Amino acid sequence: MKHIFEENQRFTQWWLWVILLSFPIMAFGPFDEKEINYNHVLIGVALPLLFYFFQLRIKVNEKGLHYQFFPFHLKSHTIKTEEIEKIEPLQYKPLAEYGGWGIRYGFKGKAYNICGNKGVKIFLKNGTNILFGSQKHHELAKALKQVRK
């Protein structure tokens, strides 16, 4: 099935990678050869690797919006077009409104975001809403509005 919109996002914030890459350095930091803590080394290497594999995948086709926050979602989830009440592209405050990036539950609803402060809020007919962070938020909203017609 052909997608009219597709976006894959990763954590690319330079400050996040400075922090994450400091873990392996600290894990191998000054130590006595008799006191190597392999748990620290494992965590120091595994944490940056985990963040490297995080990916938010968003696709839109005539059936609806398909999203996957890998590796937490092993399969894609779908919001069907008939479930959507309203679509709103917006600029938001990730820390203040949702508590940061990732899969978030805030006072304003659920959010899936990787980076930046732009996204599309989808209001569902069941009264809930979900924000999807997107670097192409206007294109995502346009694609969703197109499939709803």
PyMOL CGO cylinders between C-alpha atoms (Angstrom):
from pymol import cmd
from pymol.cgo import CYLINDER

trace = [
    CYLINDER, 0.00, 0.00, 0.00, 1.45, 3.35, -1.07, 0.3, 1, 1, 1, 1, 1, 1,
    CYLINDER, 1.45, 3.35, -1.07, 2.17, 5.94, 1.63, 0.3, 1, 1, 1, 1, 1, 1,
    CYLINDER, 2.17, 5.94, 1.63, 1.48, 9.60, 0.91, 0.3, 1, 1, 1, 1, 1, 1,
    CYLINDER, 1.48, 9.60, 0.91, 3.65, 10.68, 3.85, 0.3, 1, 1, 1, 1, 1, 1,
    CYLINDER, 3.65, 10.68, 3.85, 6.56, 9.00, 5.59, 0.3, 1, 1, 1, 1, 1, 1,
    CYLINDER, 6.56, 9.00, 5.59, 9.00, 10.26, 8.21, 0.3, 1, 1, 1, 1, 1, 1,
    CYLINDER, 9.00, 10.26, 8.21, 11.60, 8.45, 10.32, 0.3, 1, 1, 1, 1, 1, 1,
    CYLINDER, 11.60, 8.45, 10.32, 13.10, 10.35, 13.22, 0.3, 1, 1, 1, 1, 1, 1,
    CYLINDER, 13.10, 10.35, 13.22, 16.03, 9.62, 15.54, 0.3, 1, 1, 1, 1, 1, 1,
    CYLINDER, 16.03, 9.62, 15.54, 17.53, 11.31, 18.55, 0.3, 1, 1, 1, 1, 1, 1,
    CYLINDER, 17.53, 11.31, 18.55, 19.99, 13.74, 16.95, 0.3, 1, 1, 1, 1, 1, 1,
    CYLINDER, 19.99, 13.74, 16.95, 20.37, 16.39, 19.66, 0.3, 1, 1, 1, 1, 1, 1,
    CYLINDER, 20.37, 16.39, 19.66, 24.08, 17.12, 20.09, 0.3, 1, 1, 1, 1, 1, 1,
    CYLINDER, 24.08, 17.12, 20.09, 23.74, 17.72, 23.85, 0.3, 1, 1, 1, 1, 1, 1,
    CYLINDER, 23.74, 17.72, 23.85, 22.05, 14.33, 24.35, 0.3, 1, 1, 1, 1, 1, 1,
    CYLINDER, 22.05, 14.33, 24.35, 24.90, 12.54, 22.57, 0.3, 1, 1, 1, 1, 1, 1,
    CYLINDER, 24.90, 12.54, 22.57, 27.50, 14.40, 24.62, 0.3, 1, 1, 1, 1, 1, 1,
    CYLINDER, 27.50, 14.40, 24.62, 25.80, 13.09, 27.75, 0.3, 1, 1, 1, 1, 1, 1,
    CYLINDER, 25.80, 13.09, 27.75, 25.29, 9.56, 26.39, 0.3, 1, 1, 1, 1, 1, 1,
    CYLINDER, 25.29, 9.56, 26.39, 28.84, 9.22, 25.11, 0.3, 1, 1, 1, 1, 1, 1,
    CYLINDER, 28.84, 9.22, 25.11, 30.22, 10.33, 28.46, 0.3, 1, 1, 1, 1, 1, 1,
    CYLINDER, 30.22, 10.33, 28.46, 28.87, 7.10, 30.02, 0.3, 1, 1, 1, 1, 1, 1,
    CYLINDER, 28.87, 7.10, 30.02, 31.40, 4.80, 28.31, 0.3, 1, 1, 1, 1, 1, 1,
    CYLINDER, 31.40, 4.80, 28.31, 34.19, 7.22, 29.21, 0.3, 1, 1, 1, 1, 1, 1,
    CYLINDER, 34.19, 7.22, 29.21, 33.11, 7.22, 32.86, 0.3, 1, 1, 1, 1, 1, 1,
    CYLINDER, 33.11, 7.22, 32.86, 32.70, 3.43, 32.82, 0.3, 1, 1, 1, 1, 1, 1,
    CYLINDER, 32.70, 3.43, 32.82, 36.31, 3.03, 31.71, 0.3, 1, 1, 1, 1, 1, 1,
    CYLINDER, 36.31, 3.03, 31.71, 37.44, 5.90, 33.93, 0.3, 1, 1, 1, 1, 1, 1,
    CYLINDER, 37.44, 5.90, 33.93, 40.26, 5.71, 36.44, 0.3, 1, 1, 1, 1, 1, 1,
    CYLINDER, 40.26, 5.71, 36.44, 40.23, 2.32, 38.10, 0.3, 1, 1, 1, 1, 1, 1,
    CYLINDER, 40.23, 2.32, 38.10, 42.47, -0.22, 39.62, 0.3, 1, 1, 1, 1, 1, 1,
    CYLINDER, 42.47, -0.22, 39.62, 42.80, -3.22, 37.30, 0.3, 1, 1, 1, 1, 1, 1,
    CYLINDER, 42.80, -3.22, 37.30, 41.62, -5.46, 40.13, 0.3, 1, 1, 1, 1, 1, 1,
    CYLINDER, 41.62, -5.46, 40.13, 38.38, -3.46, 40.49, 0.3, 1, 1, 1, 1, 1, 1,
    CYLINDER, 38.38, -3.46, 40.49, 36.87, -3.39, 36.99, 0.3, 1, 1, 1, 1, 1, 1,
    CYLINDER, 36.87, -3.39, 36.99, 33.11, -3.16, 37.40, 0.3, 1, 1, 1, 1, 1, 1,
    CYLINDER, 33.11, -3.16, 37.40, 31.75, -4.92, 34.34, 0.3, 1, 1, 1, 1, 1, 1,
    CYLINDER, 31.75, -4.92, 34.34, 28.21, -3.76, 35.15, 0.3, 1, 1, 1, 1, 1, 1,
    CYLINDER, 28.21, -3.76, 35.15, 29.32, -0.14, 34.72, 0.3, 1, 1, 1, 1, 1, 1,
    CYLINDER, 29.32, -0.14, 34.72, 31.06, -1.00, 31.47, 0.3, 1, 1, 1, 1, 1, 1,
    CYLINDER, 31.06, -1.00, 31.47, 27.98, -2.83, 30.18, 0.3, 1, 1, 1, 1, 1, 1,
    CYLINDER, 27.98, -2.83, 30.18, 25.64, 0.05, 31.06, 0.3, 1, 1, 1, 1, 1, 1,
    CYLINDER, 25.64, 0.05, 31.06, 28.12, 2.60, 29.72, 0.3, 1, 1, 1, 1, 1, 1,
    CYLINDER, 28.12, 2.60, 29.72, 28.08, 0.90, 26.32, 0.3, 1, 1, 1, 1, 1, 1,
    CYLINDER, 28.08, 0.90, 26.32, 24.46, -0.34, 26.25, 0.3, 1, 1, 1, 1, 1, 1,
    CYLINDER, 24.46, -0.34, 26.25, 22.79, 2.99, 27.03, 0.3, 1, 1, 1, 1, 1, 1,
    CYLINDER, 22.79, 2.99, 27.03, 24.21, 4.90, 24.04, 0.3, 1, 1, 1, 1, 1, 1,
    CYLINDER, 24.21, 4.90, 24.04, 23.53, 1.87, 21.81, 0.3, 1, 1, 1, 1, 1, 1,
    CYLINDER, 23.53, 1.87, 21.81, 19.91, 1.78, 22.96, 0.3, 1, 1, 1, 1, 1, 1,
    CYLINDER, 19.91, 1.78, 22.96, 19.43, 5.48, 22.12, 0.3, 1, 1, 1, 1, 1, 1,
    CYLINDER, 19.43, 5.48, 22.12, 21.06, 4.91, 18.75, 0.3, 1, 1, 1, 1, 1, 1,
    CYLINDER, 21.06, 4.91, 18.75, 18.36, 2.37, 17.87, 0.3, 1, 1, 1, 1, 1, 1,
    CYLINDER, 18.36, 2.37, 17.87, 15.39, 4.49, 19.06, 0.3, 1, 1, 1, 1, 1, 1,
    CYLINDER, 15.39, 4.49, 19.06, 13.33, 5.57, 16.08, 0.3, 1, 1, 1, 1, 1, 1,
    CYLINDER, 13.33, 5.57, 16.08, 9.90, 7.16, 15.59, 0.3, 1, 1, 1, 1, 1, 1,
    CYLINDER, 9.90, 7.16, 15.59, 8.38, 5.99, 12.31, 0.3, 1, 1, 1, 1, 1, 1,
    CYLINDER, 8.38, 5.99, 12.31, 5.29, 7.75, 10.98, 0.3, 1, 1, 1, 1, 1, 1,
    CYLINDER, 5.29, 7.75, 10.98, 3.45, 6.82, 7.79, 0.3, 1, 1, 1, 1, 1, 1,
    CYLINDER, 3.45, 6.82, 7.79, 0.15, 8.00, 6.33, 0.3, 1, 1, 1, 1, 1, 1,
    CYLINDER, 0.15, 8.00, 6.33, -1.94, 6.20, 3.73, 0.3, 1, 1, 1, 1, 1, 1,
    CYLINDER, -1.94, 6.20, 3.73, -5.66, 6.06, 2.90, 0.3, 1, 1, 1, 1, 1, 1,
    CYLINDER, -5.66, 6.06, 2.90, -6.30, 3.77, 5.90, 0.3, 1, 1, 1, 1, 1, 1,
    CYLINDER, -6.30, 3.77, 5.90, -4.87, 6.24, 8.42, 0.3, 1, 1, 1, 1, 1, 1,
    CYLINDER, -4.87, 6.24, 8.42, -1.77, 7.12, 10.39, 0.3, 1, 1, 1, 1, 1, 1,
    CYLINDER, -1.77, 7.12, 10.39, 0.67, 4.33, 11.20, 0.3, 1, 1, 1, 1, 1, 1,
    CYLINDER, 0.67, 4.33, 11.20, 3.25, 4.89, 13.91, 0.3, 1, 1, 1, 1, 1, 1,
    CYLINDER, 3.25, 4.89, 13.91, 5.96, 2.88, 15.60, 0.3, 1, 1, 1, 1, 1, 1,
    CYLINDER, 5.96, 2.88, 15.60, 8.32, 3.96, 18.37, 0.3, 1, 1, 1, 1, 1, 1,
    CYLINDER, 8.32, 3.96, 18.37, 11.02, 1.34, 17.90, 0.3, 1, 1, 1, 1, 1, 1,
    CYLINDER, 11.02, 1.34, 17.90, 12.18, -0.65, 19.94, 0.3, 1, 1, 1, 1, 1, 1,
    CYLINDER, 12.18, -0.65, 19.94, 9.21, -0.19, 22.31, 0.3, 1, 1, 1, 1, 1, 1,
    CYLINDER, 9.21, -0.19, 22.31, 6.71, -0.98, 19.56, 0.3, 1, 1, 1, 1, 1, 1,
    CYLINDER, 6.71, -0.98, 19.56, 7.76, -4.03, 17.61, 0.3, 1, 1, 1, 1, 1, 1,
    CYLINDER, 7.76, -4.03, 17.61, 4.77, -3.61, 15.29, 0.3, 1, 1, 1, 1, 1, 1,
    CYLINDER, 4.77, -3.61, 15.29, 3.23, -0.50, 13.80, 0.3, 1, 1, 1, 1, 1, 1,
    CYLINDER, 3.23, -0.50, 13.80, 0.10, 0.91, 15.45, 0.3, 1, 1, 1, 1, 1, 1,
    CYLINDER, 0.10, 0.91, 15.45, -2.68, 2.51, 13.38, 0.3, 1, 1, 1, 1, 1, 1,
    CYLINDER, -2.68, 2.51, 13.38, -5.09, 5.36, 13.93, 0.3, 1, 1, 1, 1, 1, 1,
    CYLINDER, -5.09, 5.36, 13.93, -7.82, 4.85, 11.35, 0.3, 1, 1, 1, 1, 1, 1,
    CYLINDER, -7.82, 4.85, 11.35, -9.05, 7.87, 9.40, 0.3, 1, 1, 1, 1, 1, 1,
    CYLINDER, -9.05, 7.87, 9.40, -12.59, 7.39, 10.69, 0.3, 1, 1, 1, 1, 1, 1,
    CYLINDER, -12.59, 7.39, 10.69, -11.34, 7.68, 14.31, 0.3, 1, 1, 1, 1, 1, 1,
    CYLINDER, -11.34, 7.68, 14.31, -9.92, 11.18, 13.73, 0.3, 1, 1, 1, 1, 1, 1,
    CYLINDER, -9.92, 11.18, 13.73, -12.02, 14.19, 14.75, 0.3, 1, 1, 1, 1, 1, 1,
    CYLINDER, -12.02, 14.19, 14.75, -9.54, 17.03, 14.17, 0.3, 1, 1, 1, 1, 1, 1,
    CYLINDER, -9.54, 17.03, 14.17, -5.92, 17.58, 13.08, 0.3, 1, 1, 1, 1, 1, 1,
    CYLINDER, -5.92, 17.58, 13.08, -3.82, 20.51, 14.27, 0.3, 1, 1, 1, 1, 1, 1,
    CYLINDER, -3.82, 20.51, 14.27, -0.21, 21.28, 13.27, 0.3, 1, 1, 1, 1, 1, 1,
    CYLINDER, -0.21, 21.28, 13.27, 1.44, 23.21, 16.09, 0.3, 1, 1, 1, 1, 1, 1,
    CYLINDER, 1.44, 23.21, 16.09, 4.51, 24.32, 17.94, 0.3, 1, 1, 1, 1, 1, 1,
    CYLINDER, 4.51, 24.32, 17.94, 4.68, 23.09, 21.54, 0.3, 1, 1, 1, 1, 1, 1,
    CYLINDER, 4.68, 23.09, 21.54, 6.95, 23.01, 24.58, 0.3, 1, 1, 1, 1, 1, 1,
    CYLINDER, 6.95, 23.01, 24.58, 8.17, 19.41, 25.02, 0.3, 1, 1, 1, 1, 1, 1,
    CYLINDER, 8.17, 19.41, 25.02, 9.54, 19.85, 28.55, 0.3, 1, 1, 1, 1, 1, 1,
    CYLINDER, 9.54, 19.85, 28.55, 6.78, 22.07, 29.96, 0.3, 1, 1, 1, 1, 1, 1,
    CYLINDER, 6.78, 22.07, 29.96, 3.80, 20.37, 28.30, 0.3, 1, 1, 1, 1, 1, 1,
    CYLINDER, 3.80, 20.37, 28.30, 4.87, 16.71, 28.15, 0.3, 1, 1, 1, 1, 1, 1,
    CYLINDER, 4.87, 16.71, 28.15, 7.90, 16.37, 30.41, 0.3, 1, 1, 1, 1, 1, 1,
    CYLINDER, 7.90, 16.37, 30.41, 10.42, 15.83, 27.59, 0.3, 1, 1, 1, 1, 1, 1,
    CYLINDER, 10.42, 15.83, 27.59, 10.87, 13.55, 24.59, 0.3, 1, 1, 1, 1, 1, 1,
    CYLINDER, 10.87, 13.55, 24.59, 10.00, 9.92, 23.97, 0.3, 1, 1, 1, 1, 1, 1,
    CYLINDER, 10.00, 9.92, 23.97, 6.65, 8.32, 24.72, 0.3, 1, 1, 1, 1, 1, 1,
    CYLINDER, 6.65, 8.32, 24.72, 5.16, 10.84, 27.10, 0.3, 1, 1, 1, 1, 1, 1,
    CYLINDER, 5.16, 10.84, 27.10, 1.96, 11.21, 29.10, 0.3, 1, 1, 1, 1, 1, 1,
    CYLINDER, 1.96, 11.21, 29.10, 1.29, 14.82, 30.04, 0.3, 1, 1, 1, 1, 1, 1,
    CYLINDER, 1.29, 14.82, 30.04, -1.56, 17.05, 31.16, 0.3, 1, 1, 1, 1, 1, 1,
    CYLINDER, -1.56, 17.05, 31.16, -2.30, 17.74, 27.50, 0.3, 1, 1, 1, 1, 1, 1,
    CYLINDER, -2.30, 17.74, 27.50, -2.50, 14.08, 26.47, 0.3, 1, 1, 1, 1, 1, 1,
    CYLINDER, -2.50, 14.08, 26.47, -0.12, 11.49, 25.08, 0.3, 1, 1, 1, 1, 1, 1,
    CYLINDER, -0.12, 11.49, 25.08, 2.89, 12.38, 22.93, 0.3, 1, 1, 1, 1, 1, 1,
    CYLINDER, 2.89, 12.38, 22.93, 5.34, 10.54, 20.74, 0.3, 1, 1, 1, 1, 1, 1,
    CYLINDER, 5.34, 10.54, 20.74, 8.30, 12.77, 20.01, 0.3, 1, 1, 1, 1, 1, 1,
    CYLINDER, 8.30, 12.77, 20.01, 12.01, 12.44, 19.35, 0.3, 1, 1, 1, 1, 1, 1,
    CYLINDER, 12.01, 12.44, 19.35, 13.31, 15.97, 18.90, 0.3, 1, 1, 1, 1, 1, 1,
    CYLINDER, 13.31, 15.97, 18.90, 12.28, 19.53, 18.24, 0.3, 1, 1, 1, 1, 1, 1,
    CYLINDER, 12.28, 19.53, 18.24, 9.16, 21.41, 19.22, 0.3, 1, 1, 1, 1, 1, 1,
    CYLINDER, 9.16, 21.41, 19.22, 6.88, 21.00, 16.21, 0.3, 1, 1, 1, 1, 1, 1,
    CYLINDER, 6.88, 21.00, 16.21, 4.24, 18.37, 15.70, 0.3, 1, 1, 1, 1, 1, 1,
    CYLINDER, 4.24, 18.37, 15.70, 0.69, 17.43, 14.85, 0.3, 1, 1, 1, 1, 1, 1,
    CYLINDER, 0.69, 17.43, 14.85, -1.96, 16.93, 17.50, 0.3, 1, 1, 1, 1, 1, 1,
    CYLINDER, -1.96, 16.93, 17.50, -4.64, 14.45, 16.53, 0.3, 1, 1, 1, 1, 1, 1,
    CYLINDER, -4.64, 14.45, 16.53, -7.96, 14.75, 18.34, 0.3, 1, 1, 1, 1, 1, 1,
    CYLINDER, -7.96, 14.75, 18.34, -9.85, 11.46, 18.30, 0.3, 1, 1, 1, 1, 1, 1,
    CYLINDER, -9.85, 11.46, 18.30, -13.61, 10.99, 18.31, 0.3, 1, 1, 1, 1, 1, 1,
    CYLINDER, -13.61, 10.99, 18.31, -13.36, 9.09, 21.61, 0.3, 1, 1, 1, 1, 1, 1,
    CYLINDER, -13.36, 9.09, 21.61, -12.23, 12.33, 23.33, 0.3, 1, 1, 1, 1, 1, 1,
    CYLINDER, -12.23, 12.33, 23.33, -8.51, 11.59, 23.61, 0.3, 1, 1, 1, 1, 1, 1,
    CYLINDER, -8.51, 11.59, 23.61, -5.67, 13.26, 21.75, 0.3, 1, 1, 1, 1, 1, 1,
    CYLINDER, -5.67, 13.26, 21.75, -2.17, 12.27, 20.70, 0.3, 1, 1, 1, 1, 1, 1,
    CYLINDER, -2.17, 12.27, 20.70, 0.67, 14.55, 19.68, 0.3, 1, 1, 1, 1, 1, 1,
    CYLINDER, 0.67, 14.55, 19.68, 3.19, 13.28, 17.14, 0.3, 1, 1, 1, 1, 1, 1,
    CYLINDER, 3.19, 13.28, 17.14, 6.42, 15.24, 16.98, 0.3, 1, 1, 1, 1, 1, 1,
    CYLINDER, 6.42, 15.24, 16.98, 7.45, 15.89, 13.40, 0.3, 1, 1, 1, 1, 1, 1,
    CYLINDER, 7.45, 15.89, 13.40, 10.11, 17.88, 11.62, 0.3, 1, 1, 1, 1, 1, 1,
    CYLINDER, 10.11, 17.88, 11.62, 7.63, 18.06, 8.72, 0.3, 1, 1, 1, 1, 1, 1,
    CYLINDER, 7.63, 18.06, 8.72, 4.54, 18.92, 10.74, 0.3, 1, 1, 1, 1, 1, 1,
    CYLINDER, 4.54, 18.92, 10.74, 2.75, 20.89, 8.02, 0.3, 1, 1, 1, 1, 1, 1,
    CYLINDER, 2.75, 20.89, 8.02, 3.24, 18.08, 5.48, 0.3, 1, 1, 1, 1, 1, 1,
    CYLINDER, 3.24, 18.08, 5.48, 2.01, 15.49, 8.01, 0.3, 1, 1, 1, 1, 1, 1,
    CYLINDER, 2.01, 15.49, 8.01, -1.13, 17.53, 8.76, 0.3, 1, 1, 1, 1, 1, 1,
    CYLINDER, -1.13, 17.53, 8.76, -1.76, 18.06, 5.04, 0.3, 1, 1, 1, 1, 1, 1,
    CYLINDER, -1.76, 18.06, 5.04, -1.44, 14.30, 4.34, 0.3, 1, 1, 1, 1, 1, 1,
    CYLINDER, -1.44, 14.30, 4.34, -3.83, 13.45, 7.20, 0.3, 1, 1, 1, 1, 1, 1,
    CYLINDER, -3.83, 13.45, 7.20, -6.39, 16.01, 6.03, 0.3, 1, 1, 1, 1, 1, 1,
    CYLINDER, -6.39, 16.01, 6.03, -6.08, 14.64, 2.50, 0.3, 1, 1, 1, 1, 1, 1,
    CYLINDER, -6.08, 14.64, 2.50, -6.89, 11.05, 3.53, 0.3, 1, 1, 1, 1, 1, 1,
    CYLINDER, -6.89, 11.05, 3.53, -9.86, 12.18, 5.66, 0.3, 1, 1, 1, 1, 1, 1,
    CYLINDER, -9.86, 12.18, 5.66, -11.67, 13.64, 2.64, 0.3, 1, 1, 1, 1, 1, 1,
]
cmd.load_cgo(trace, "trace")
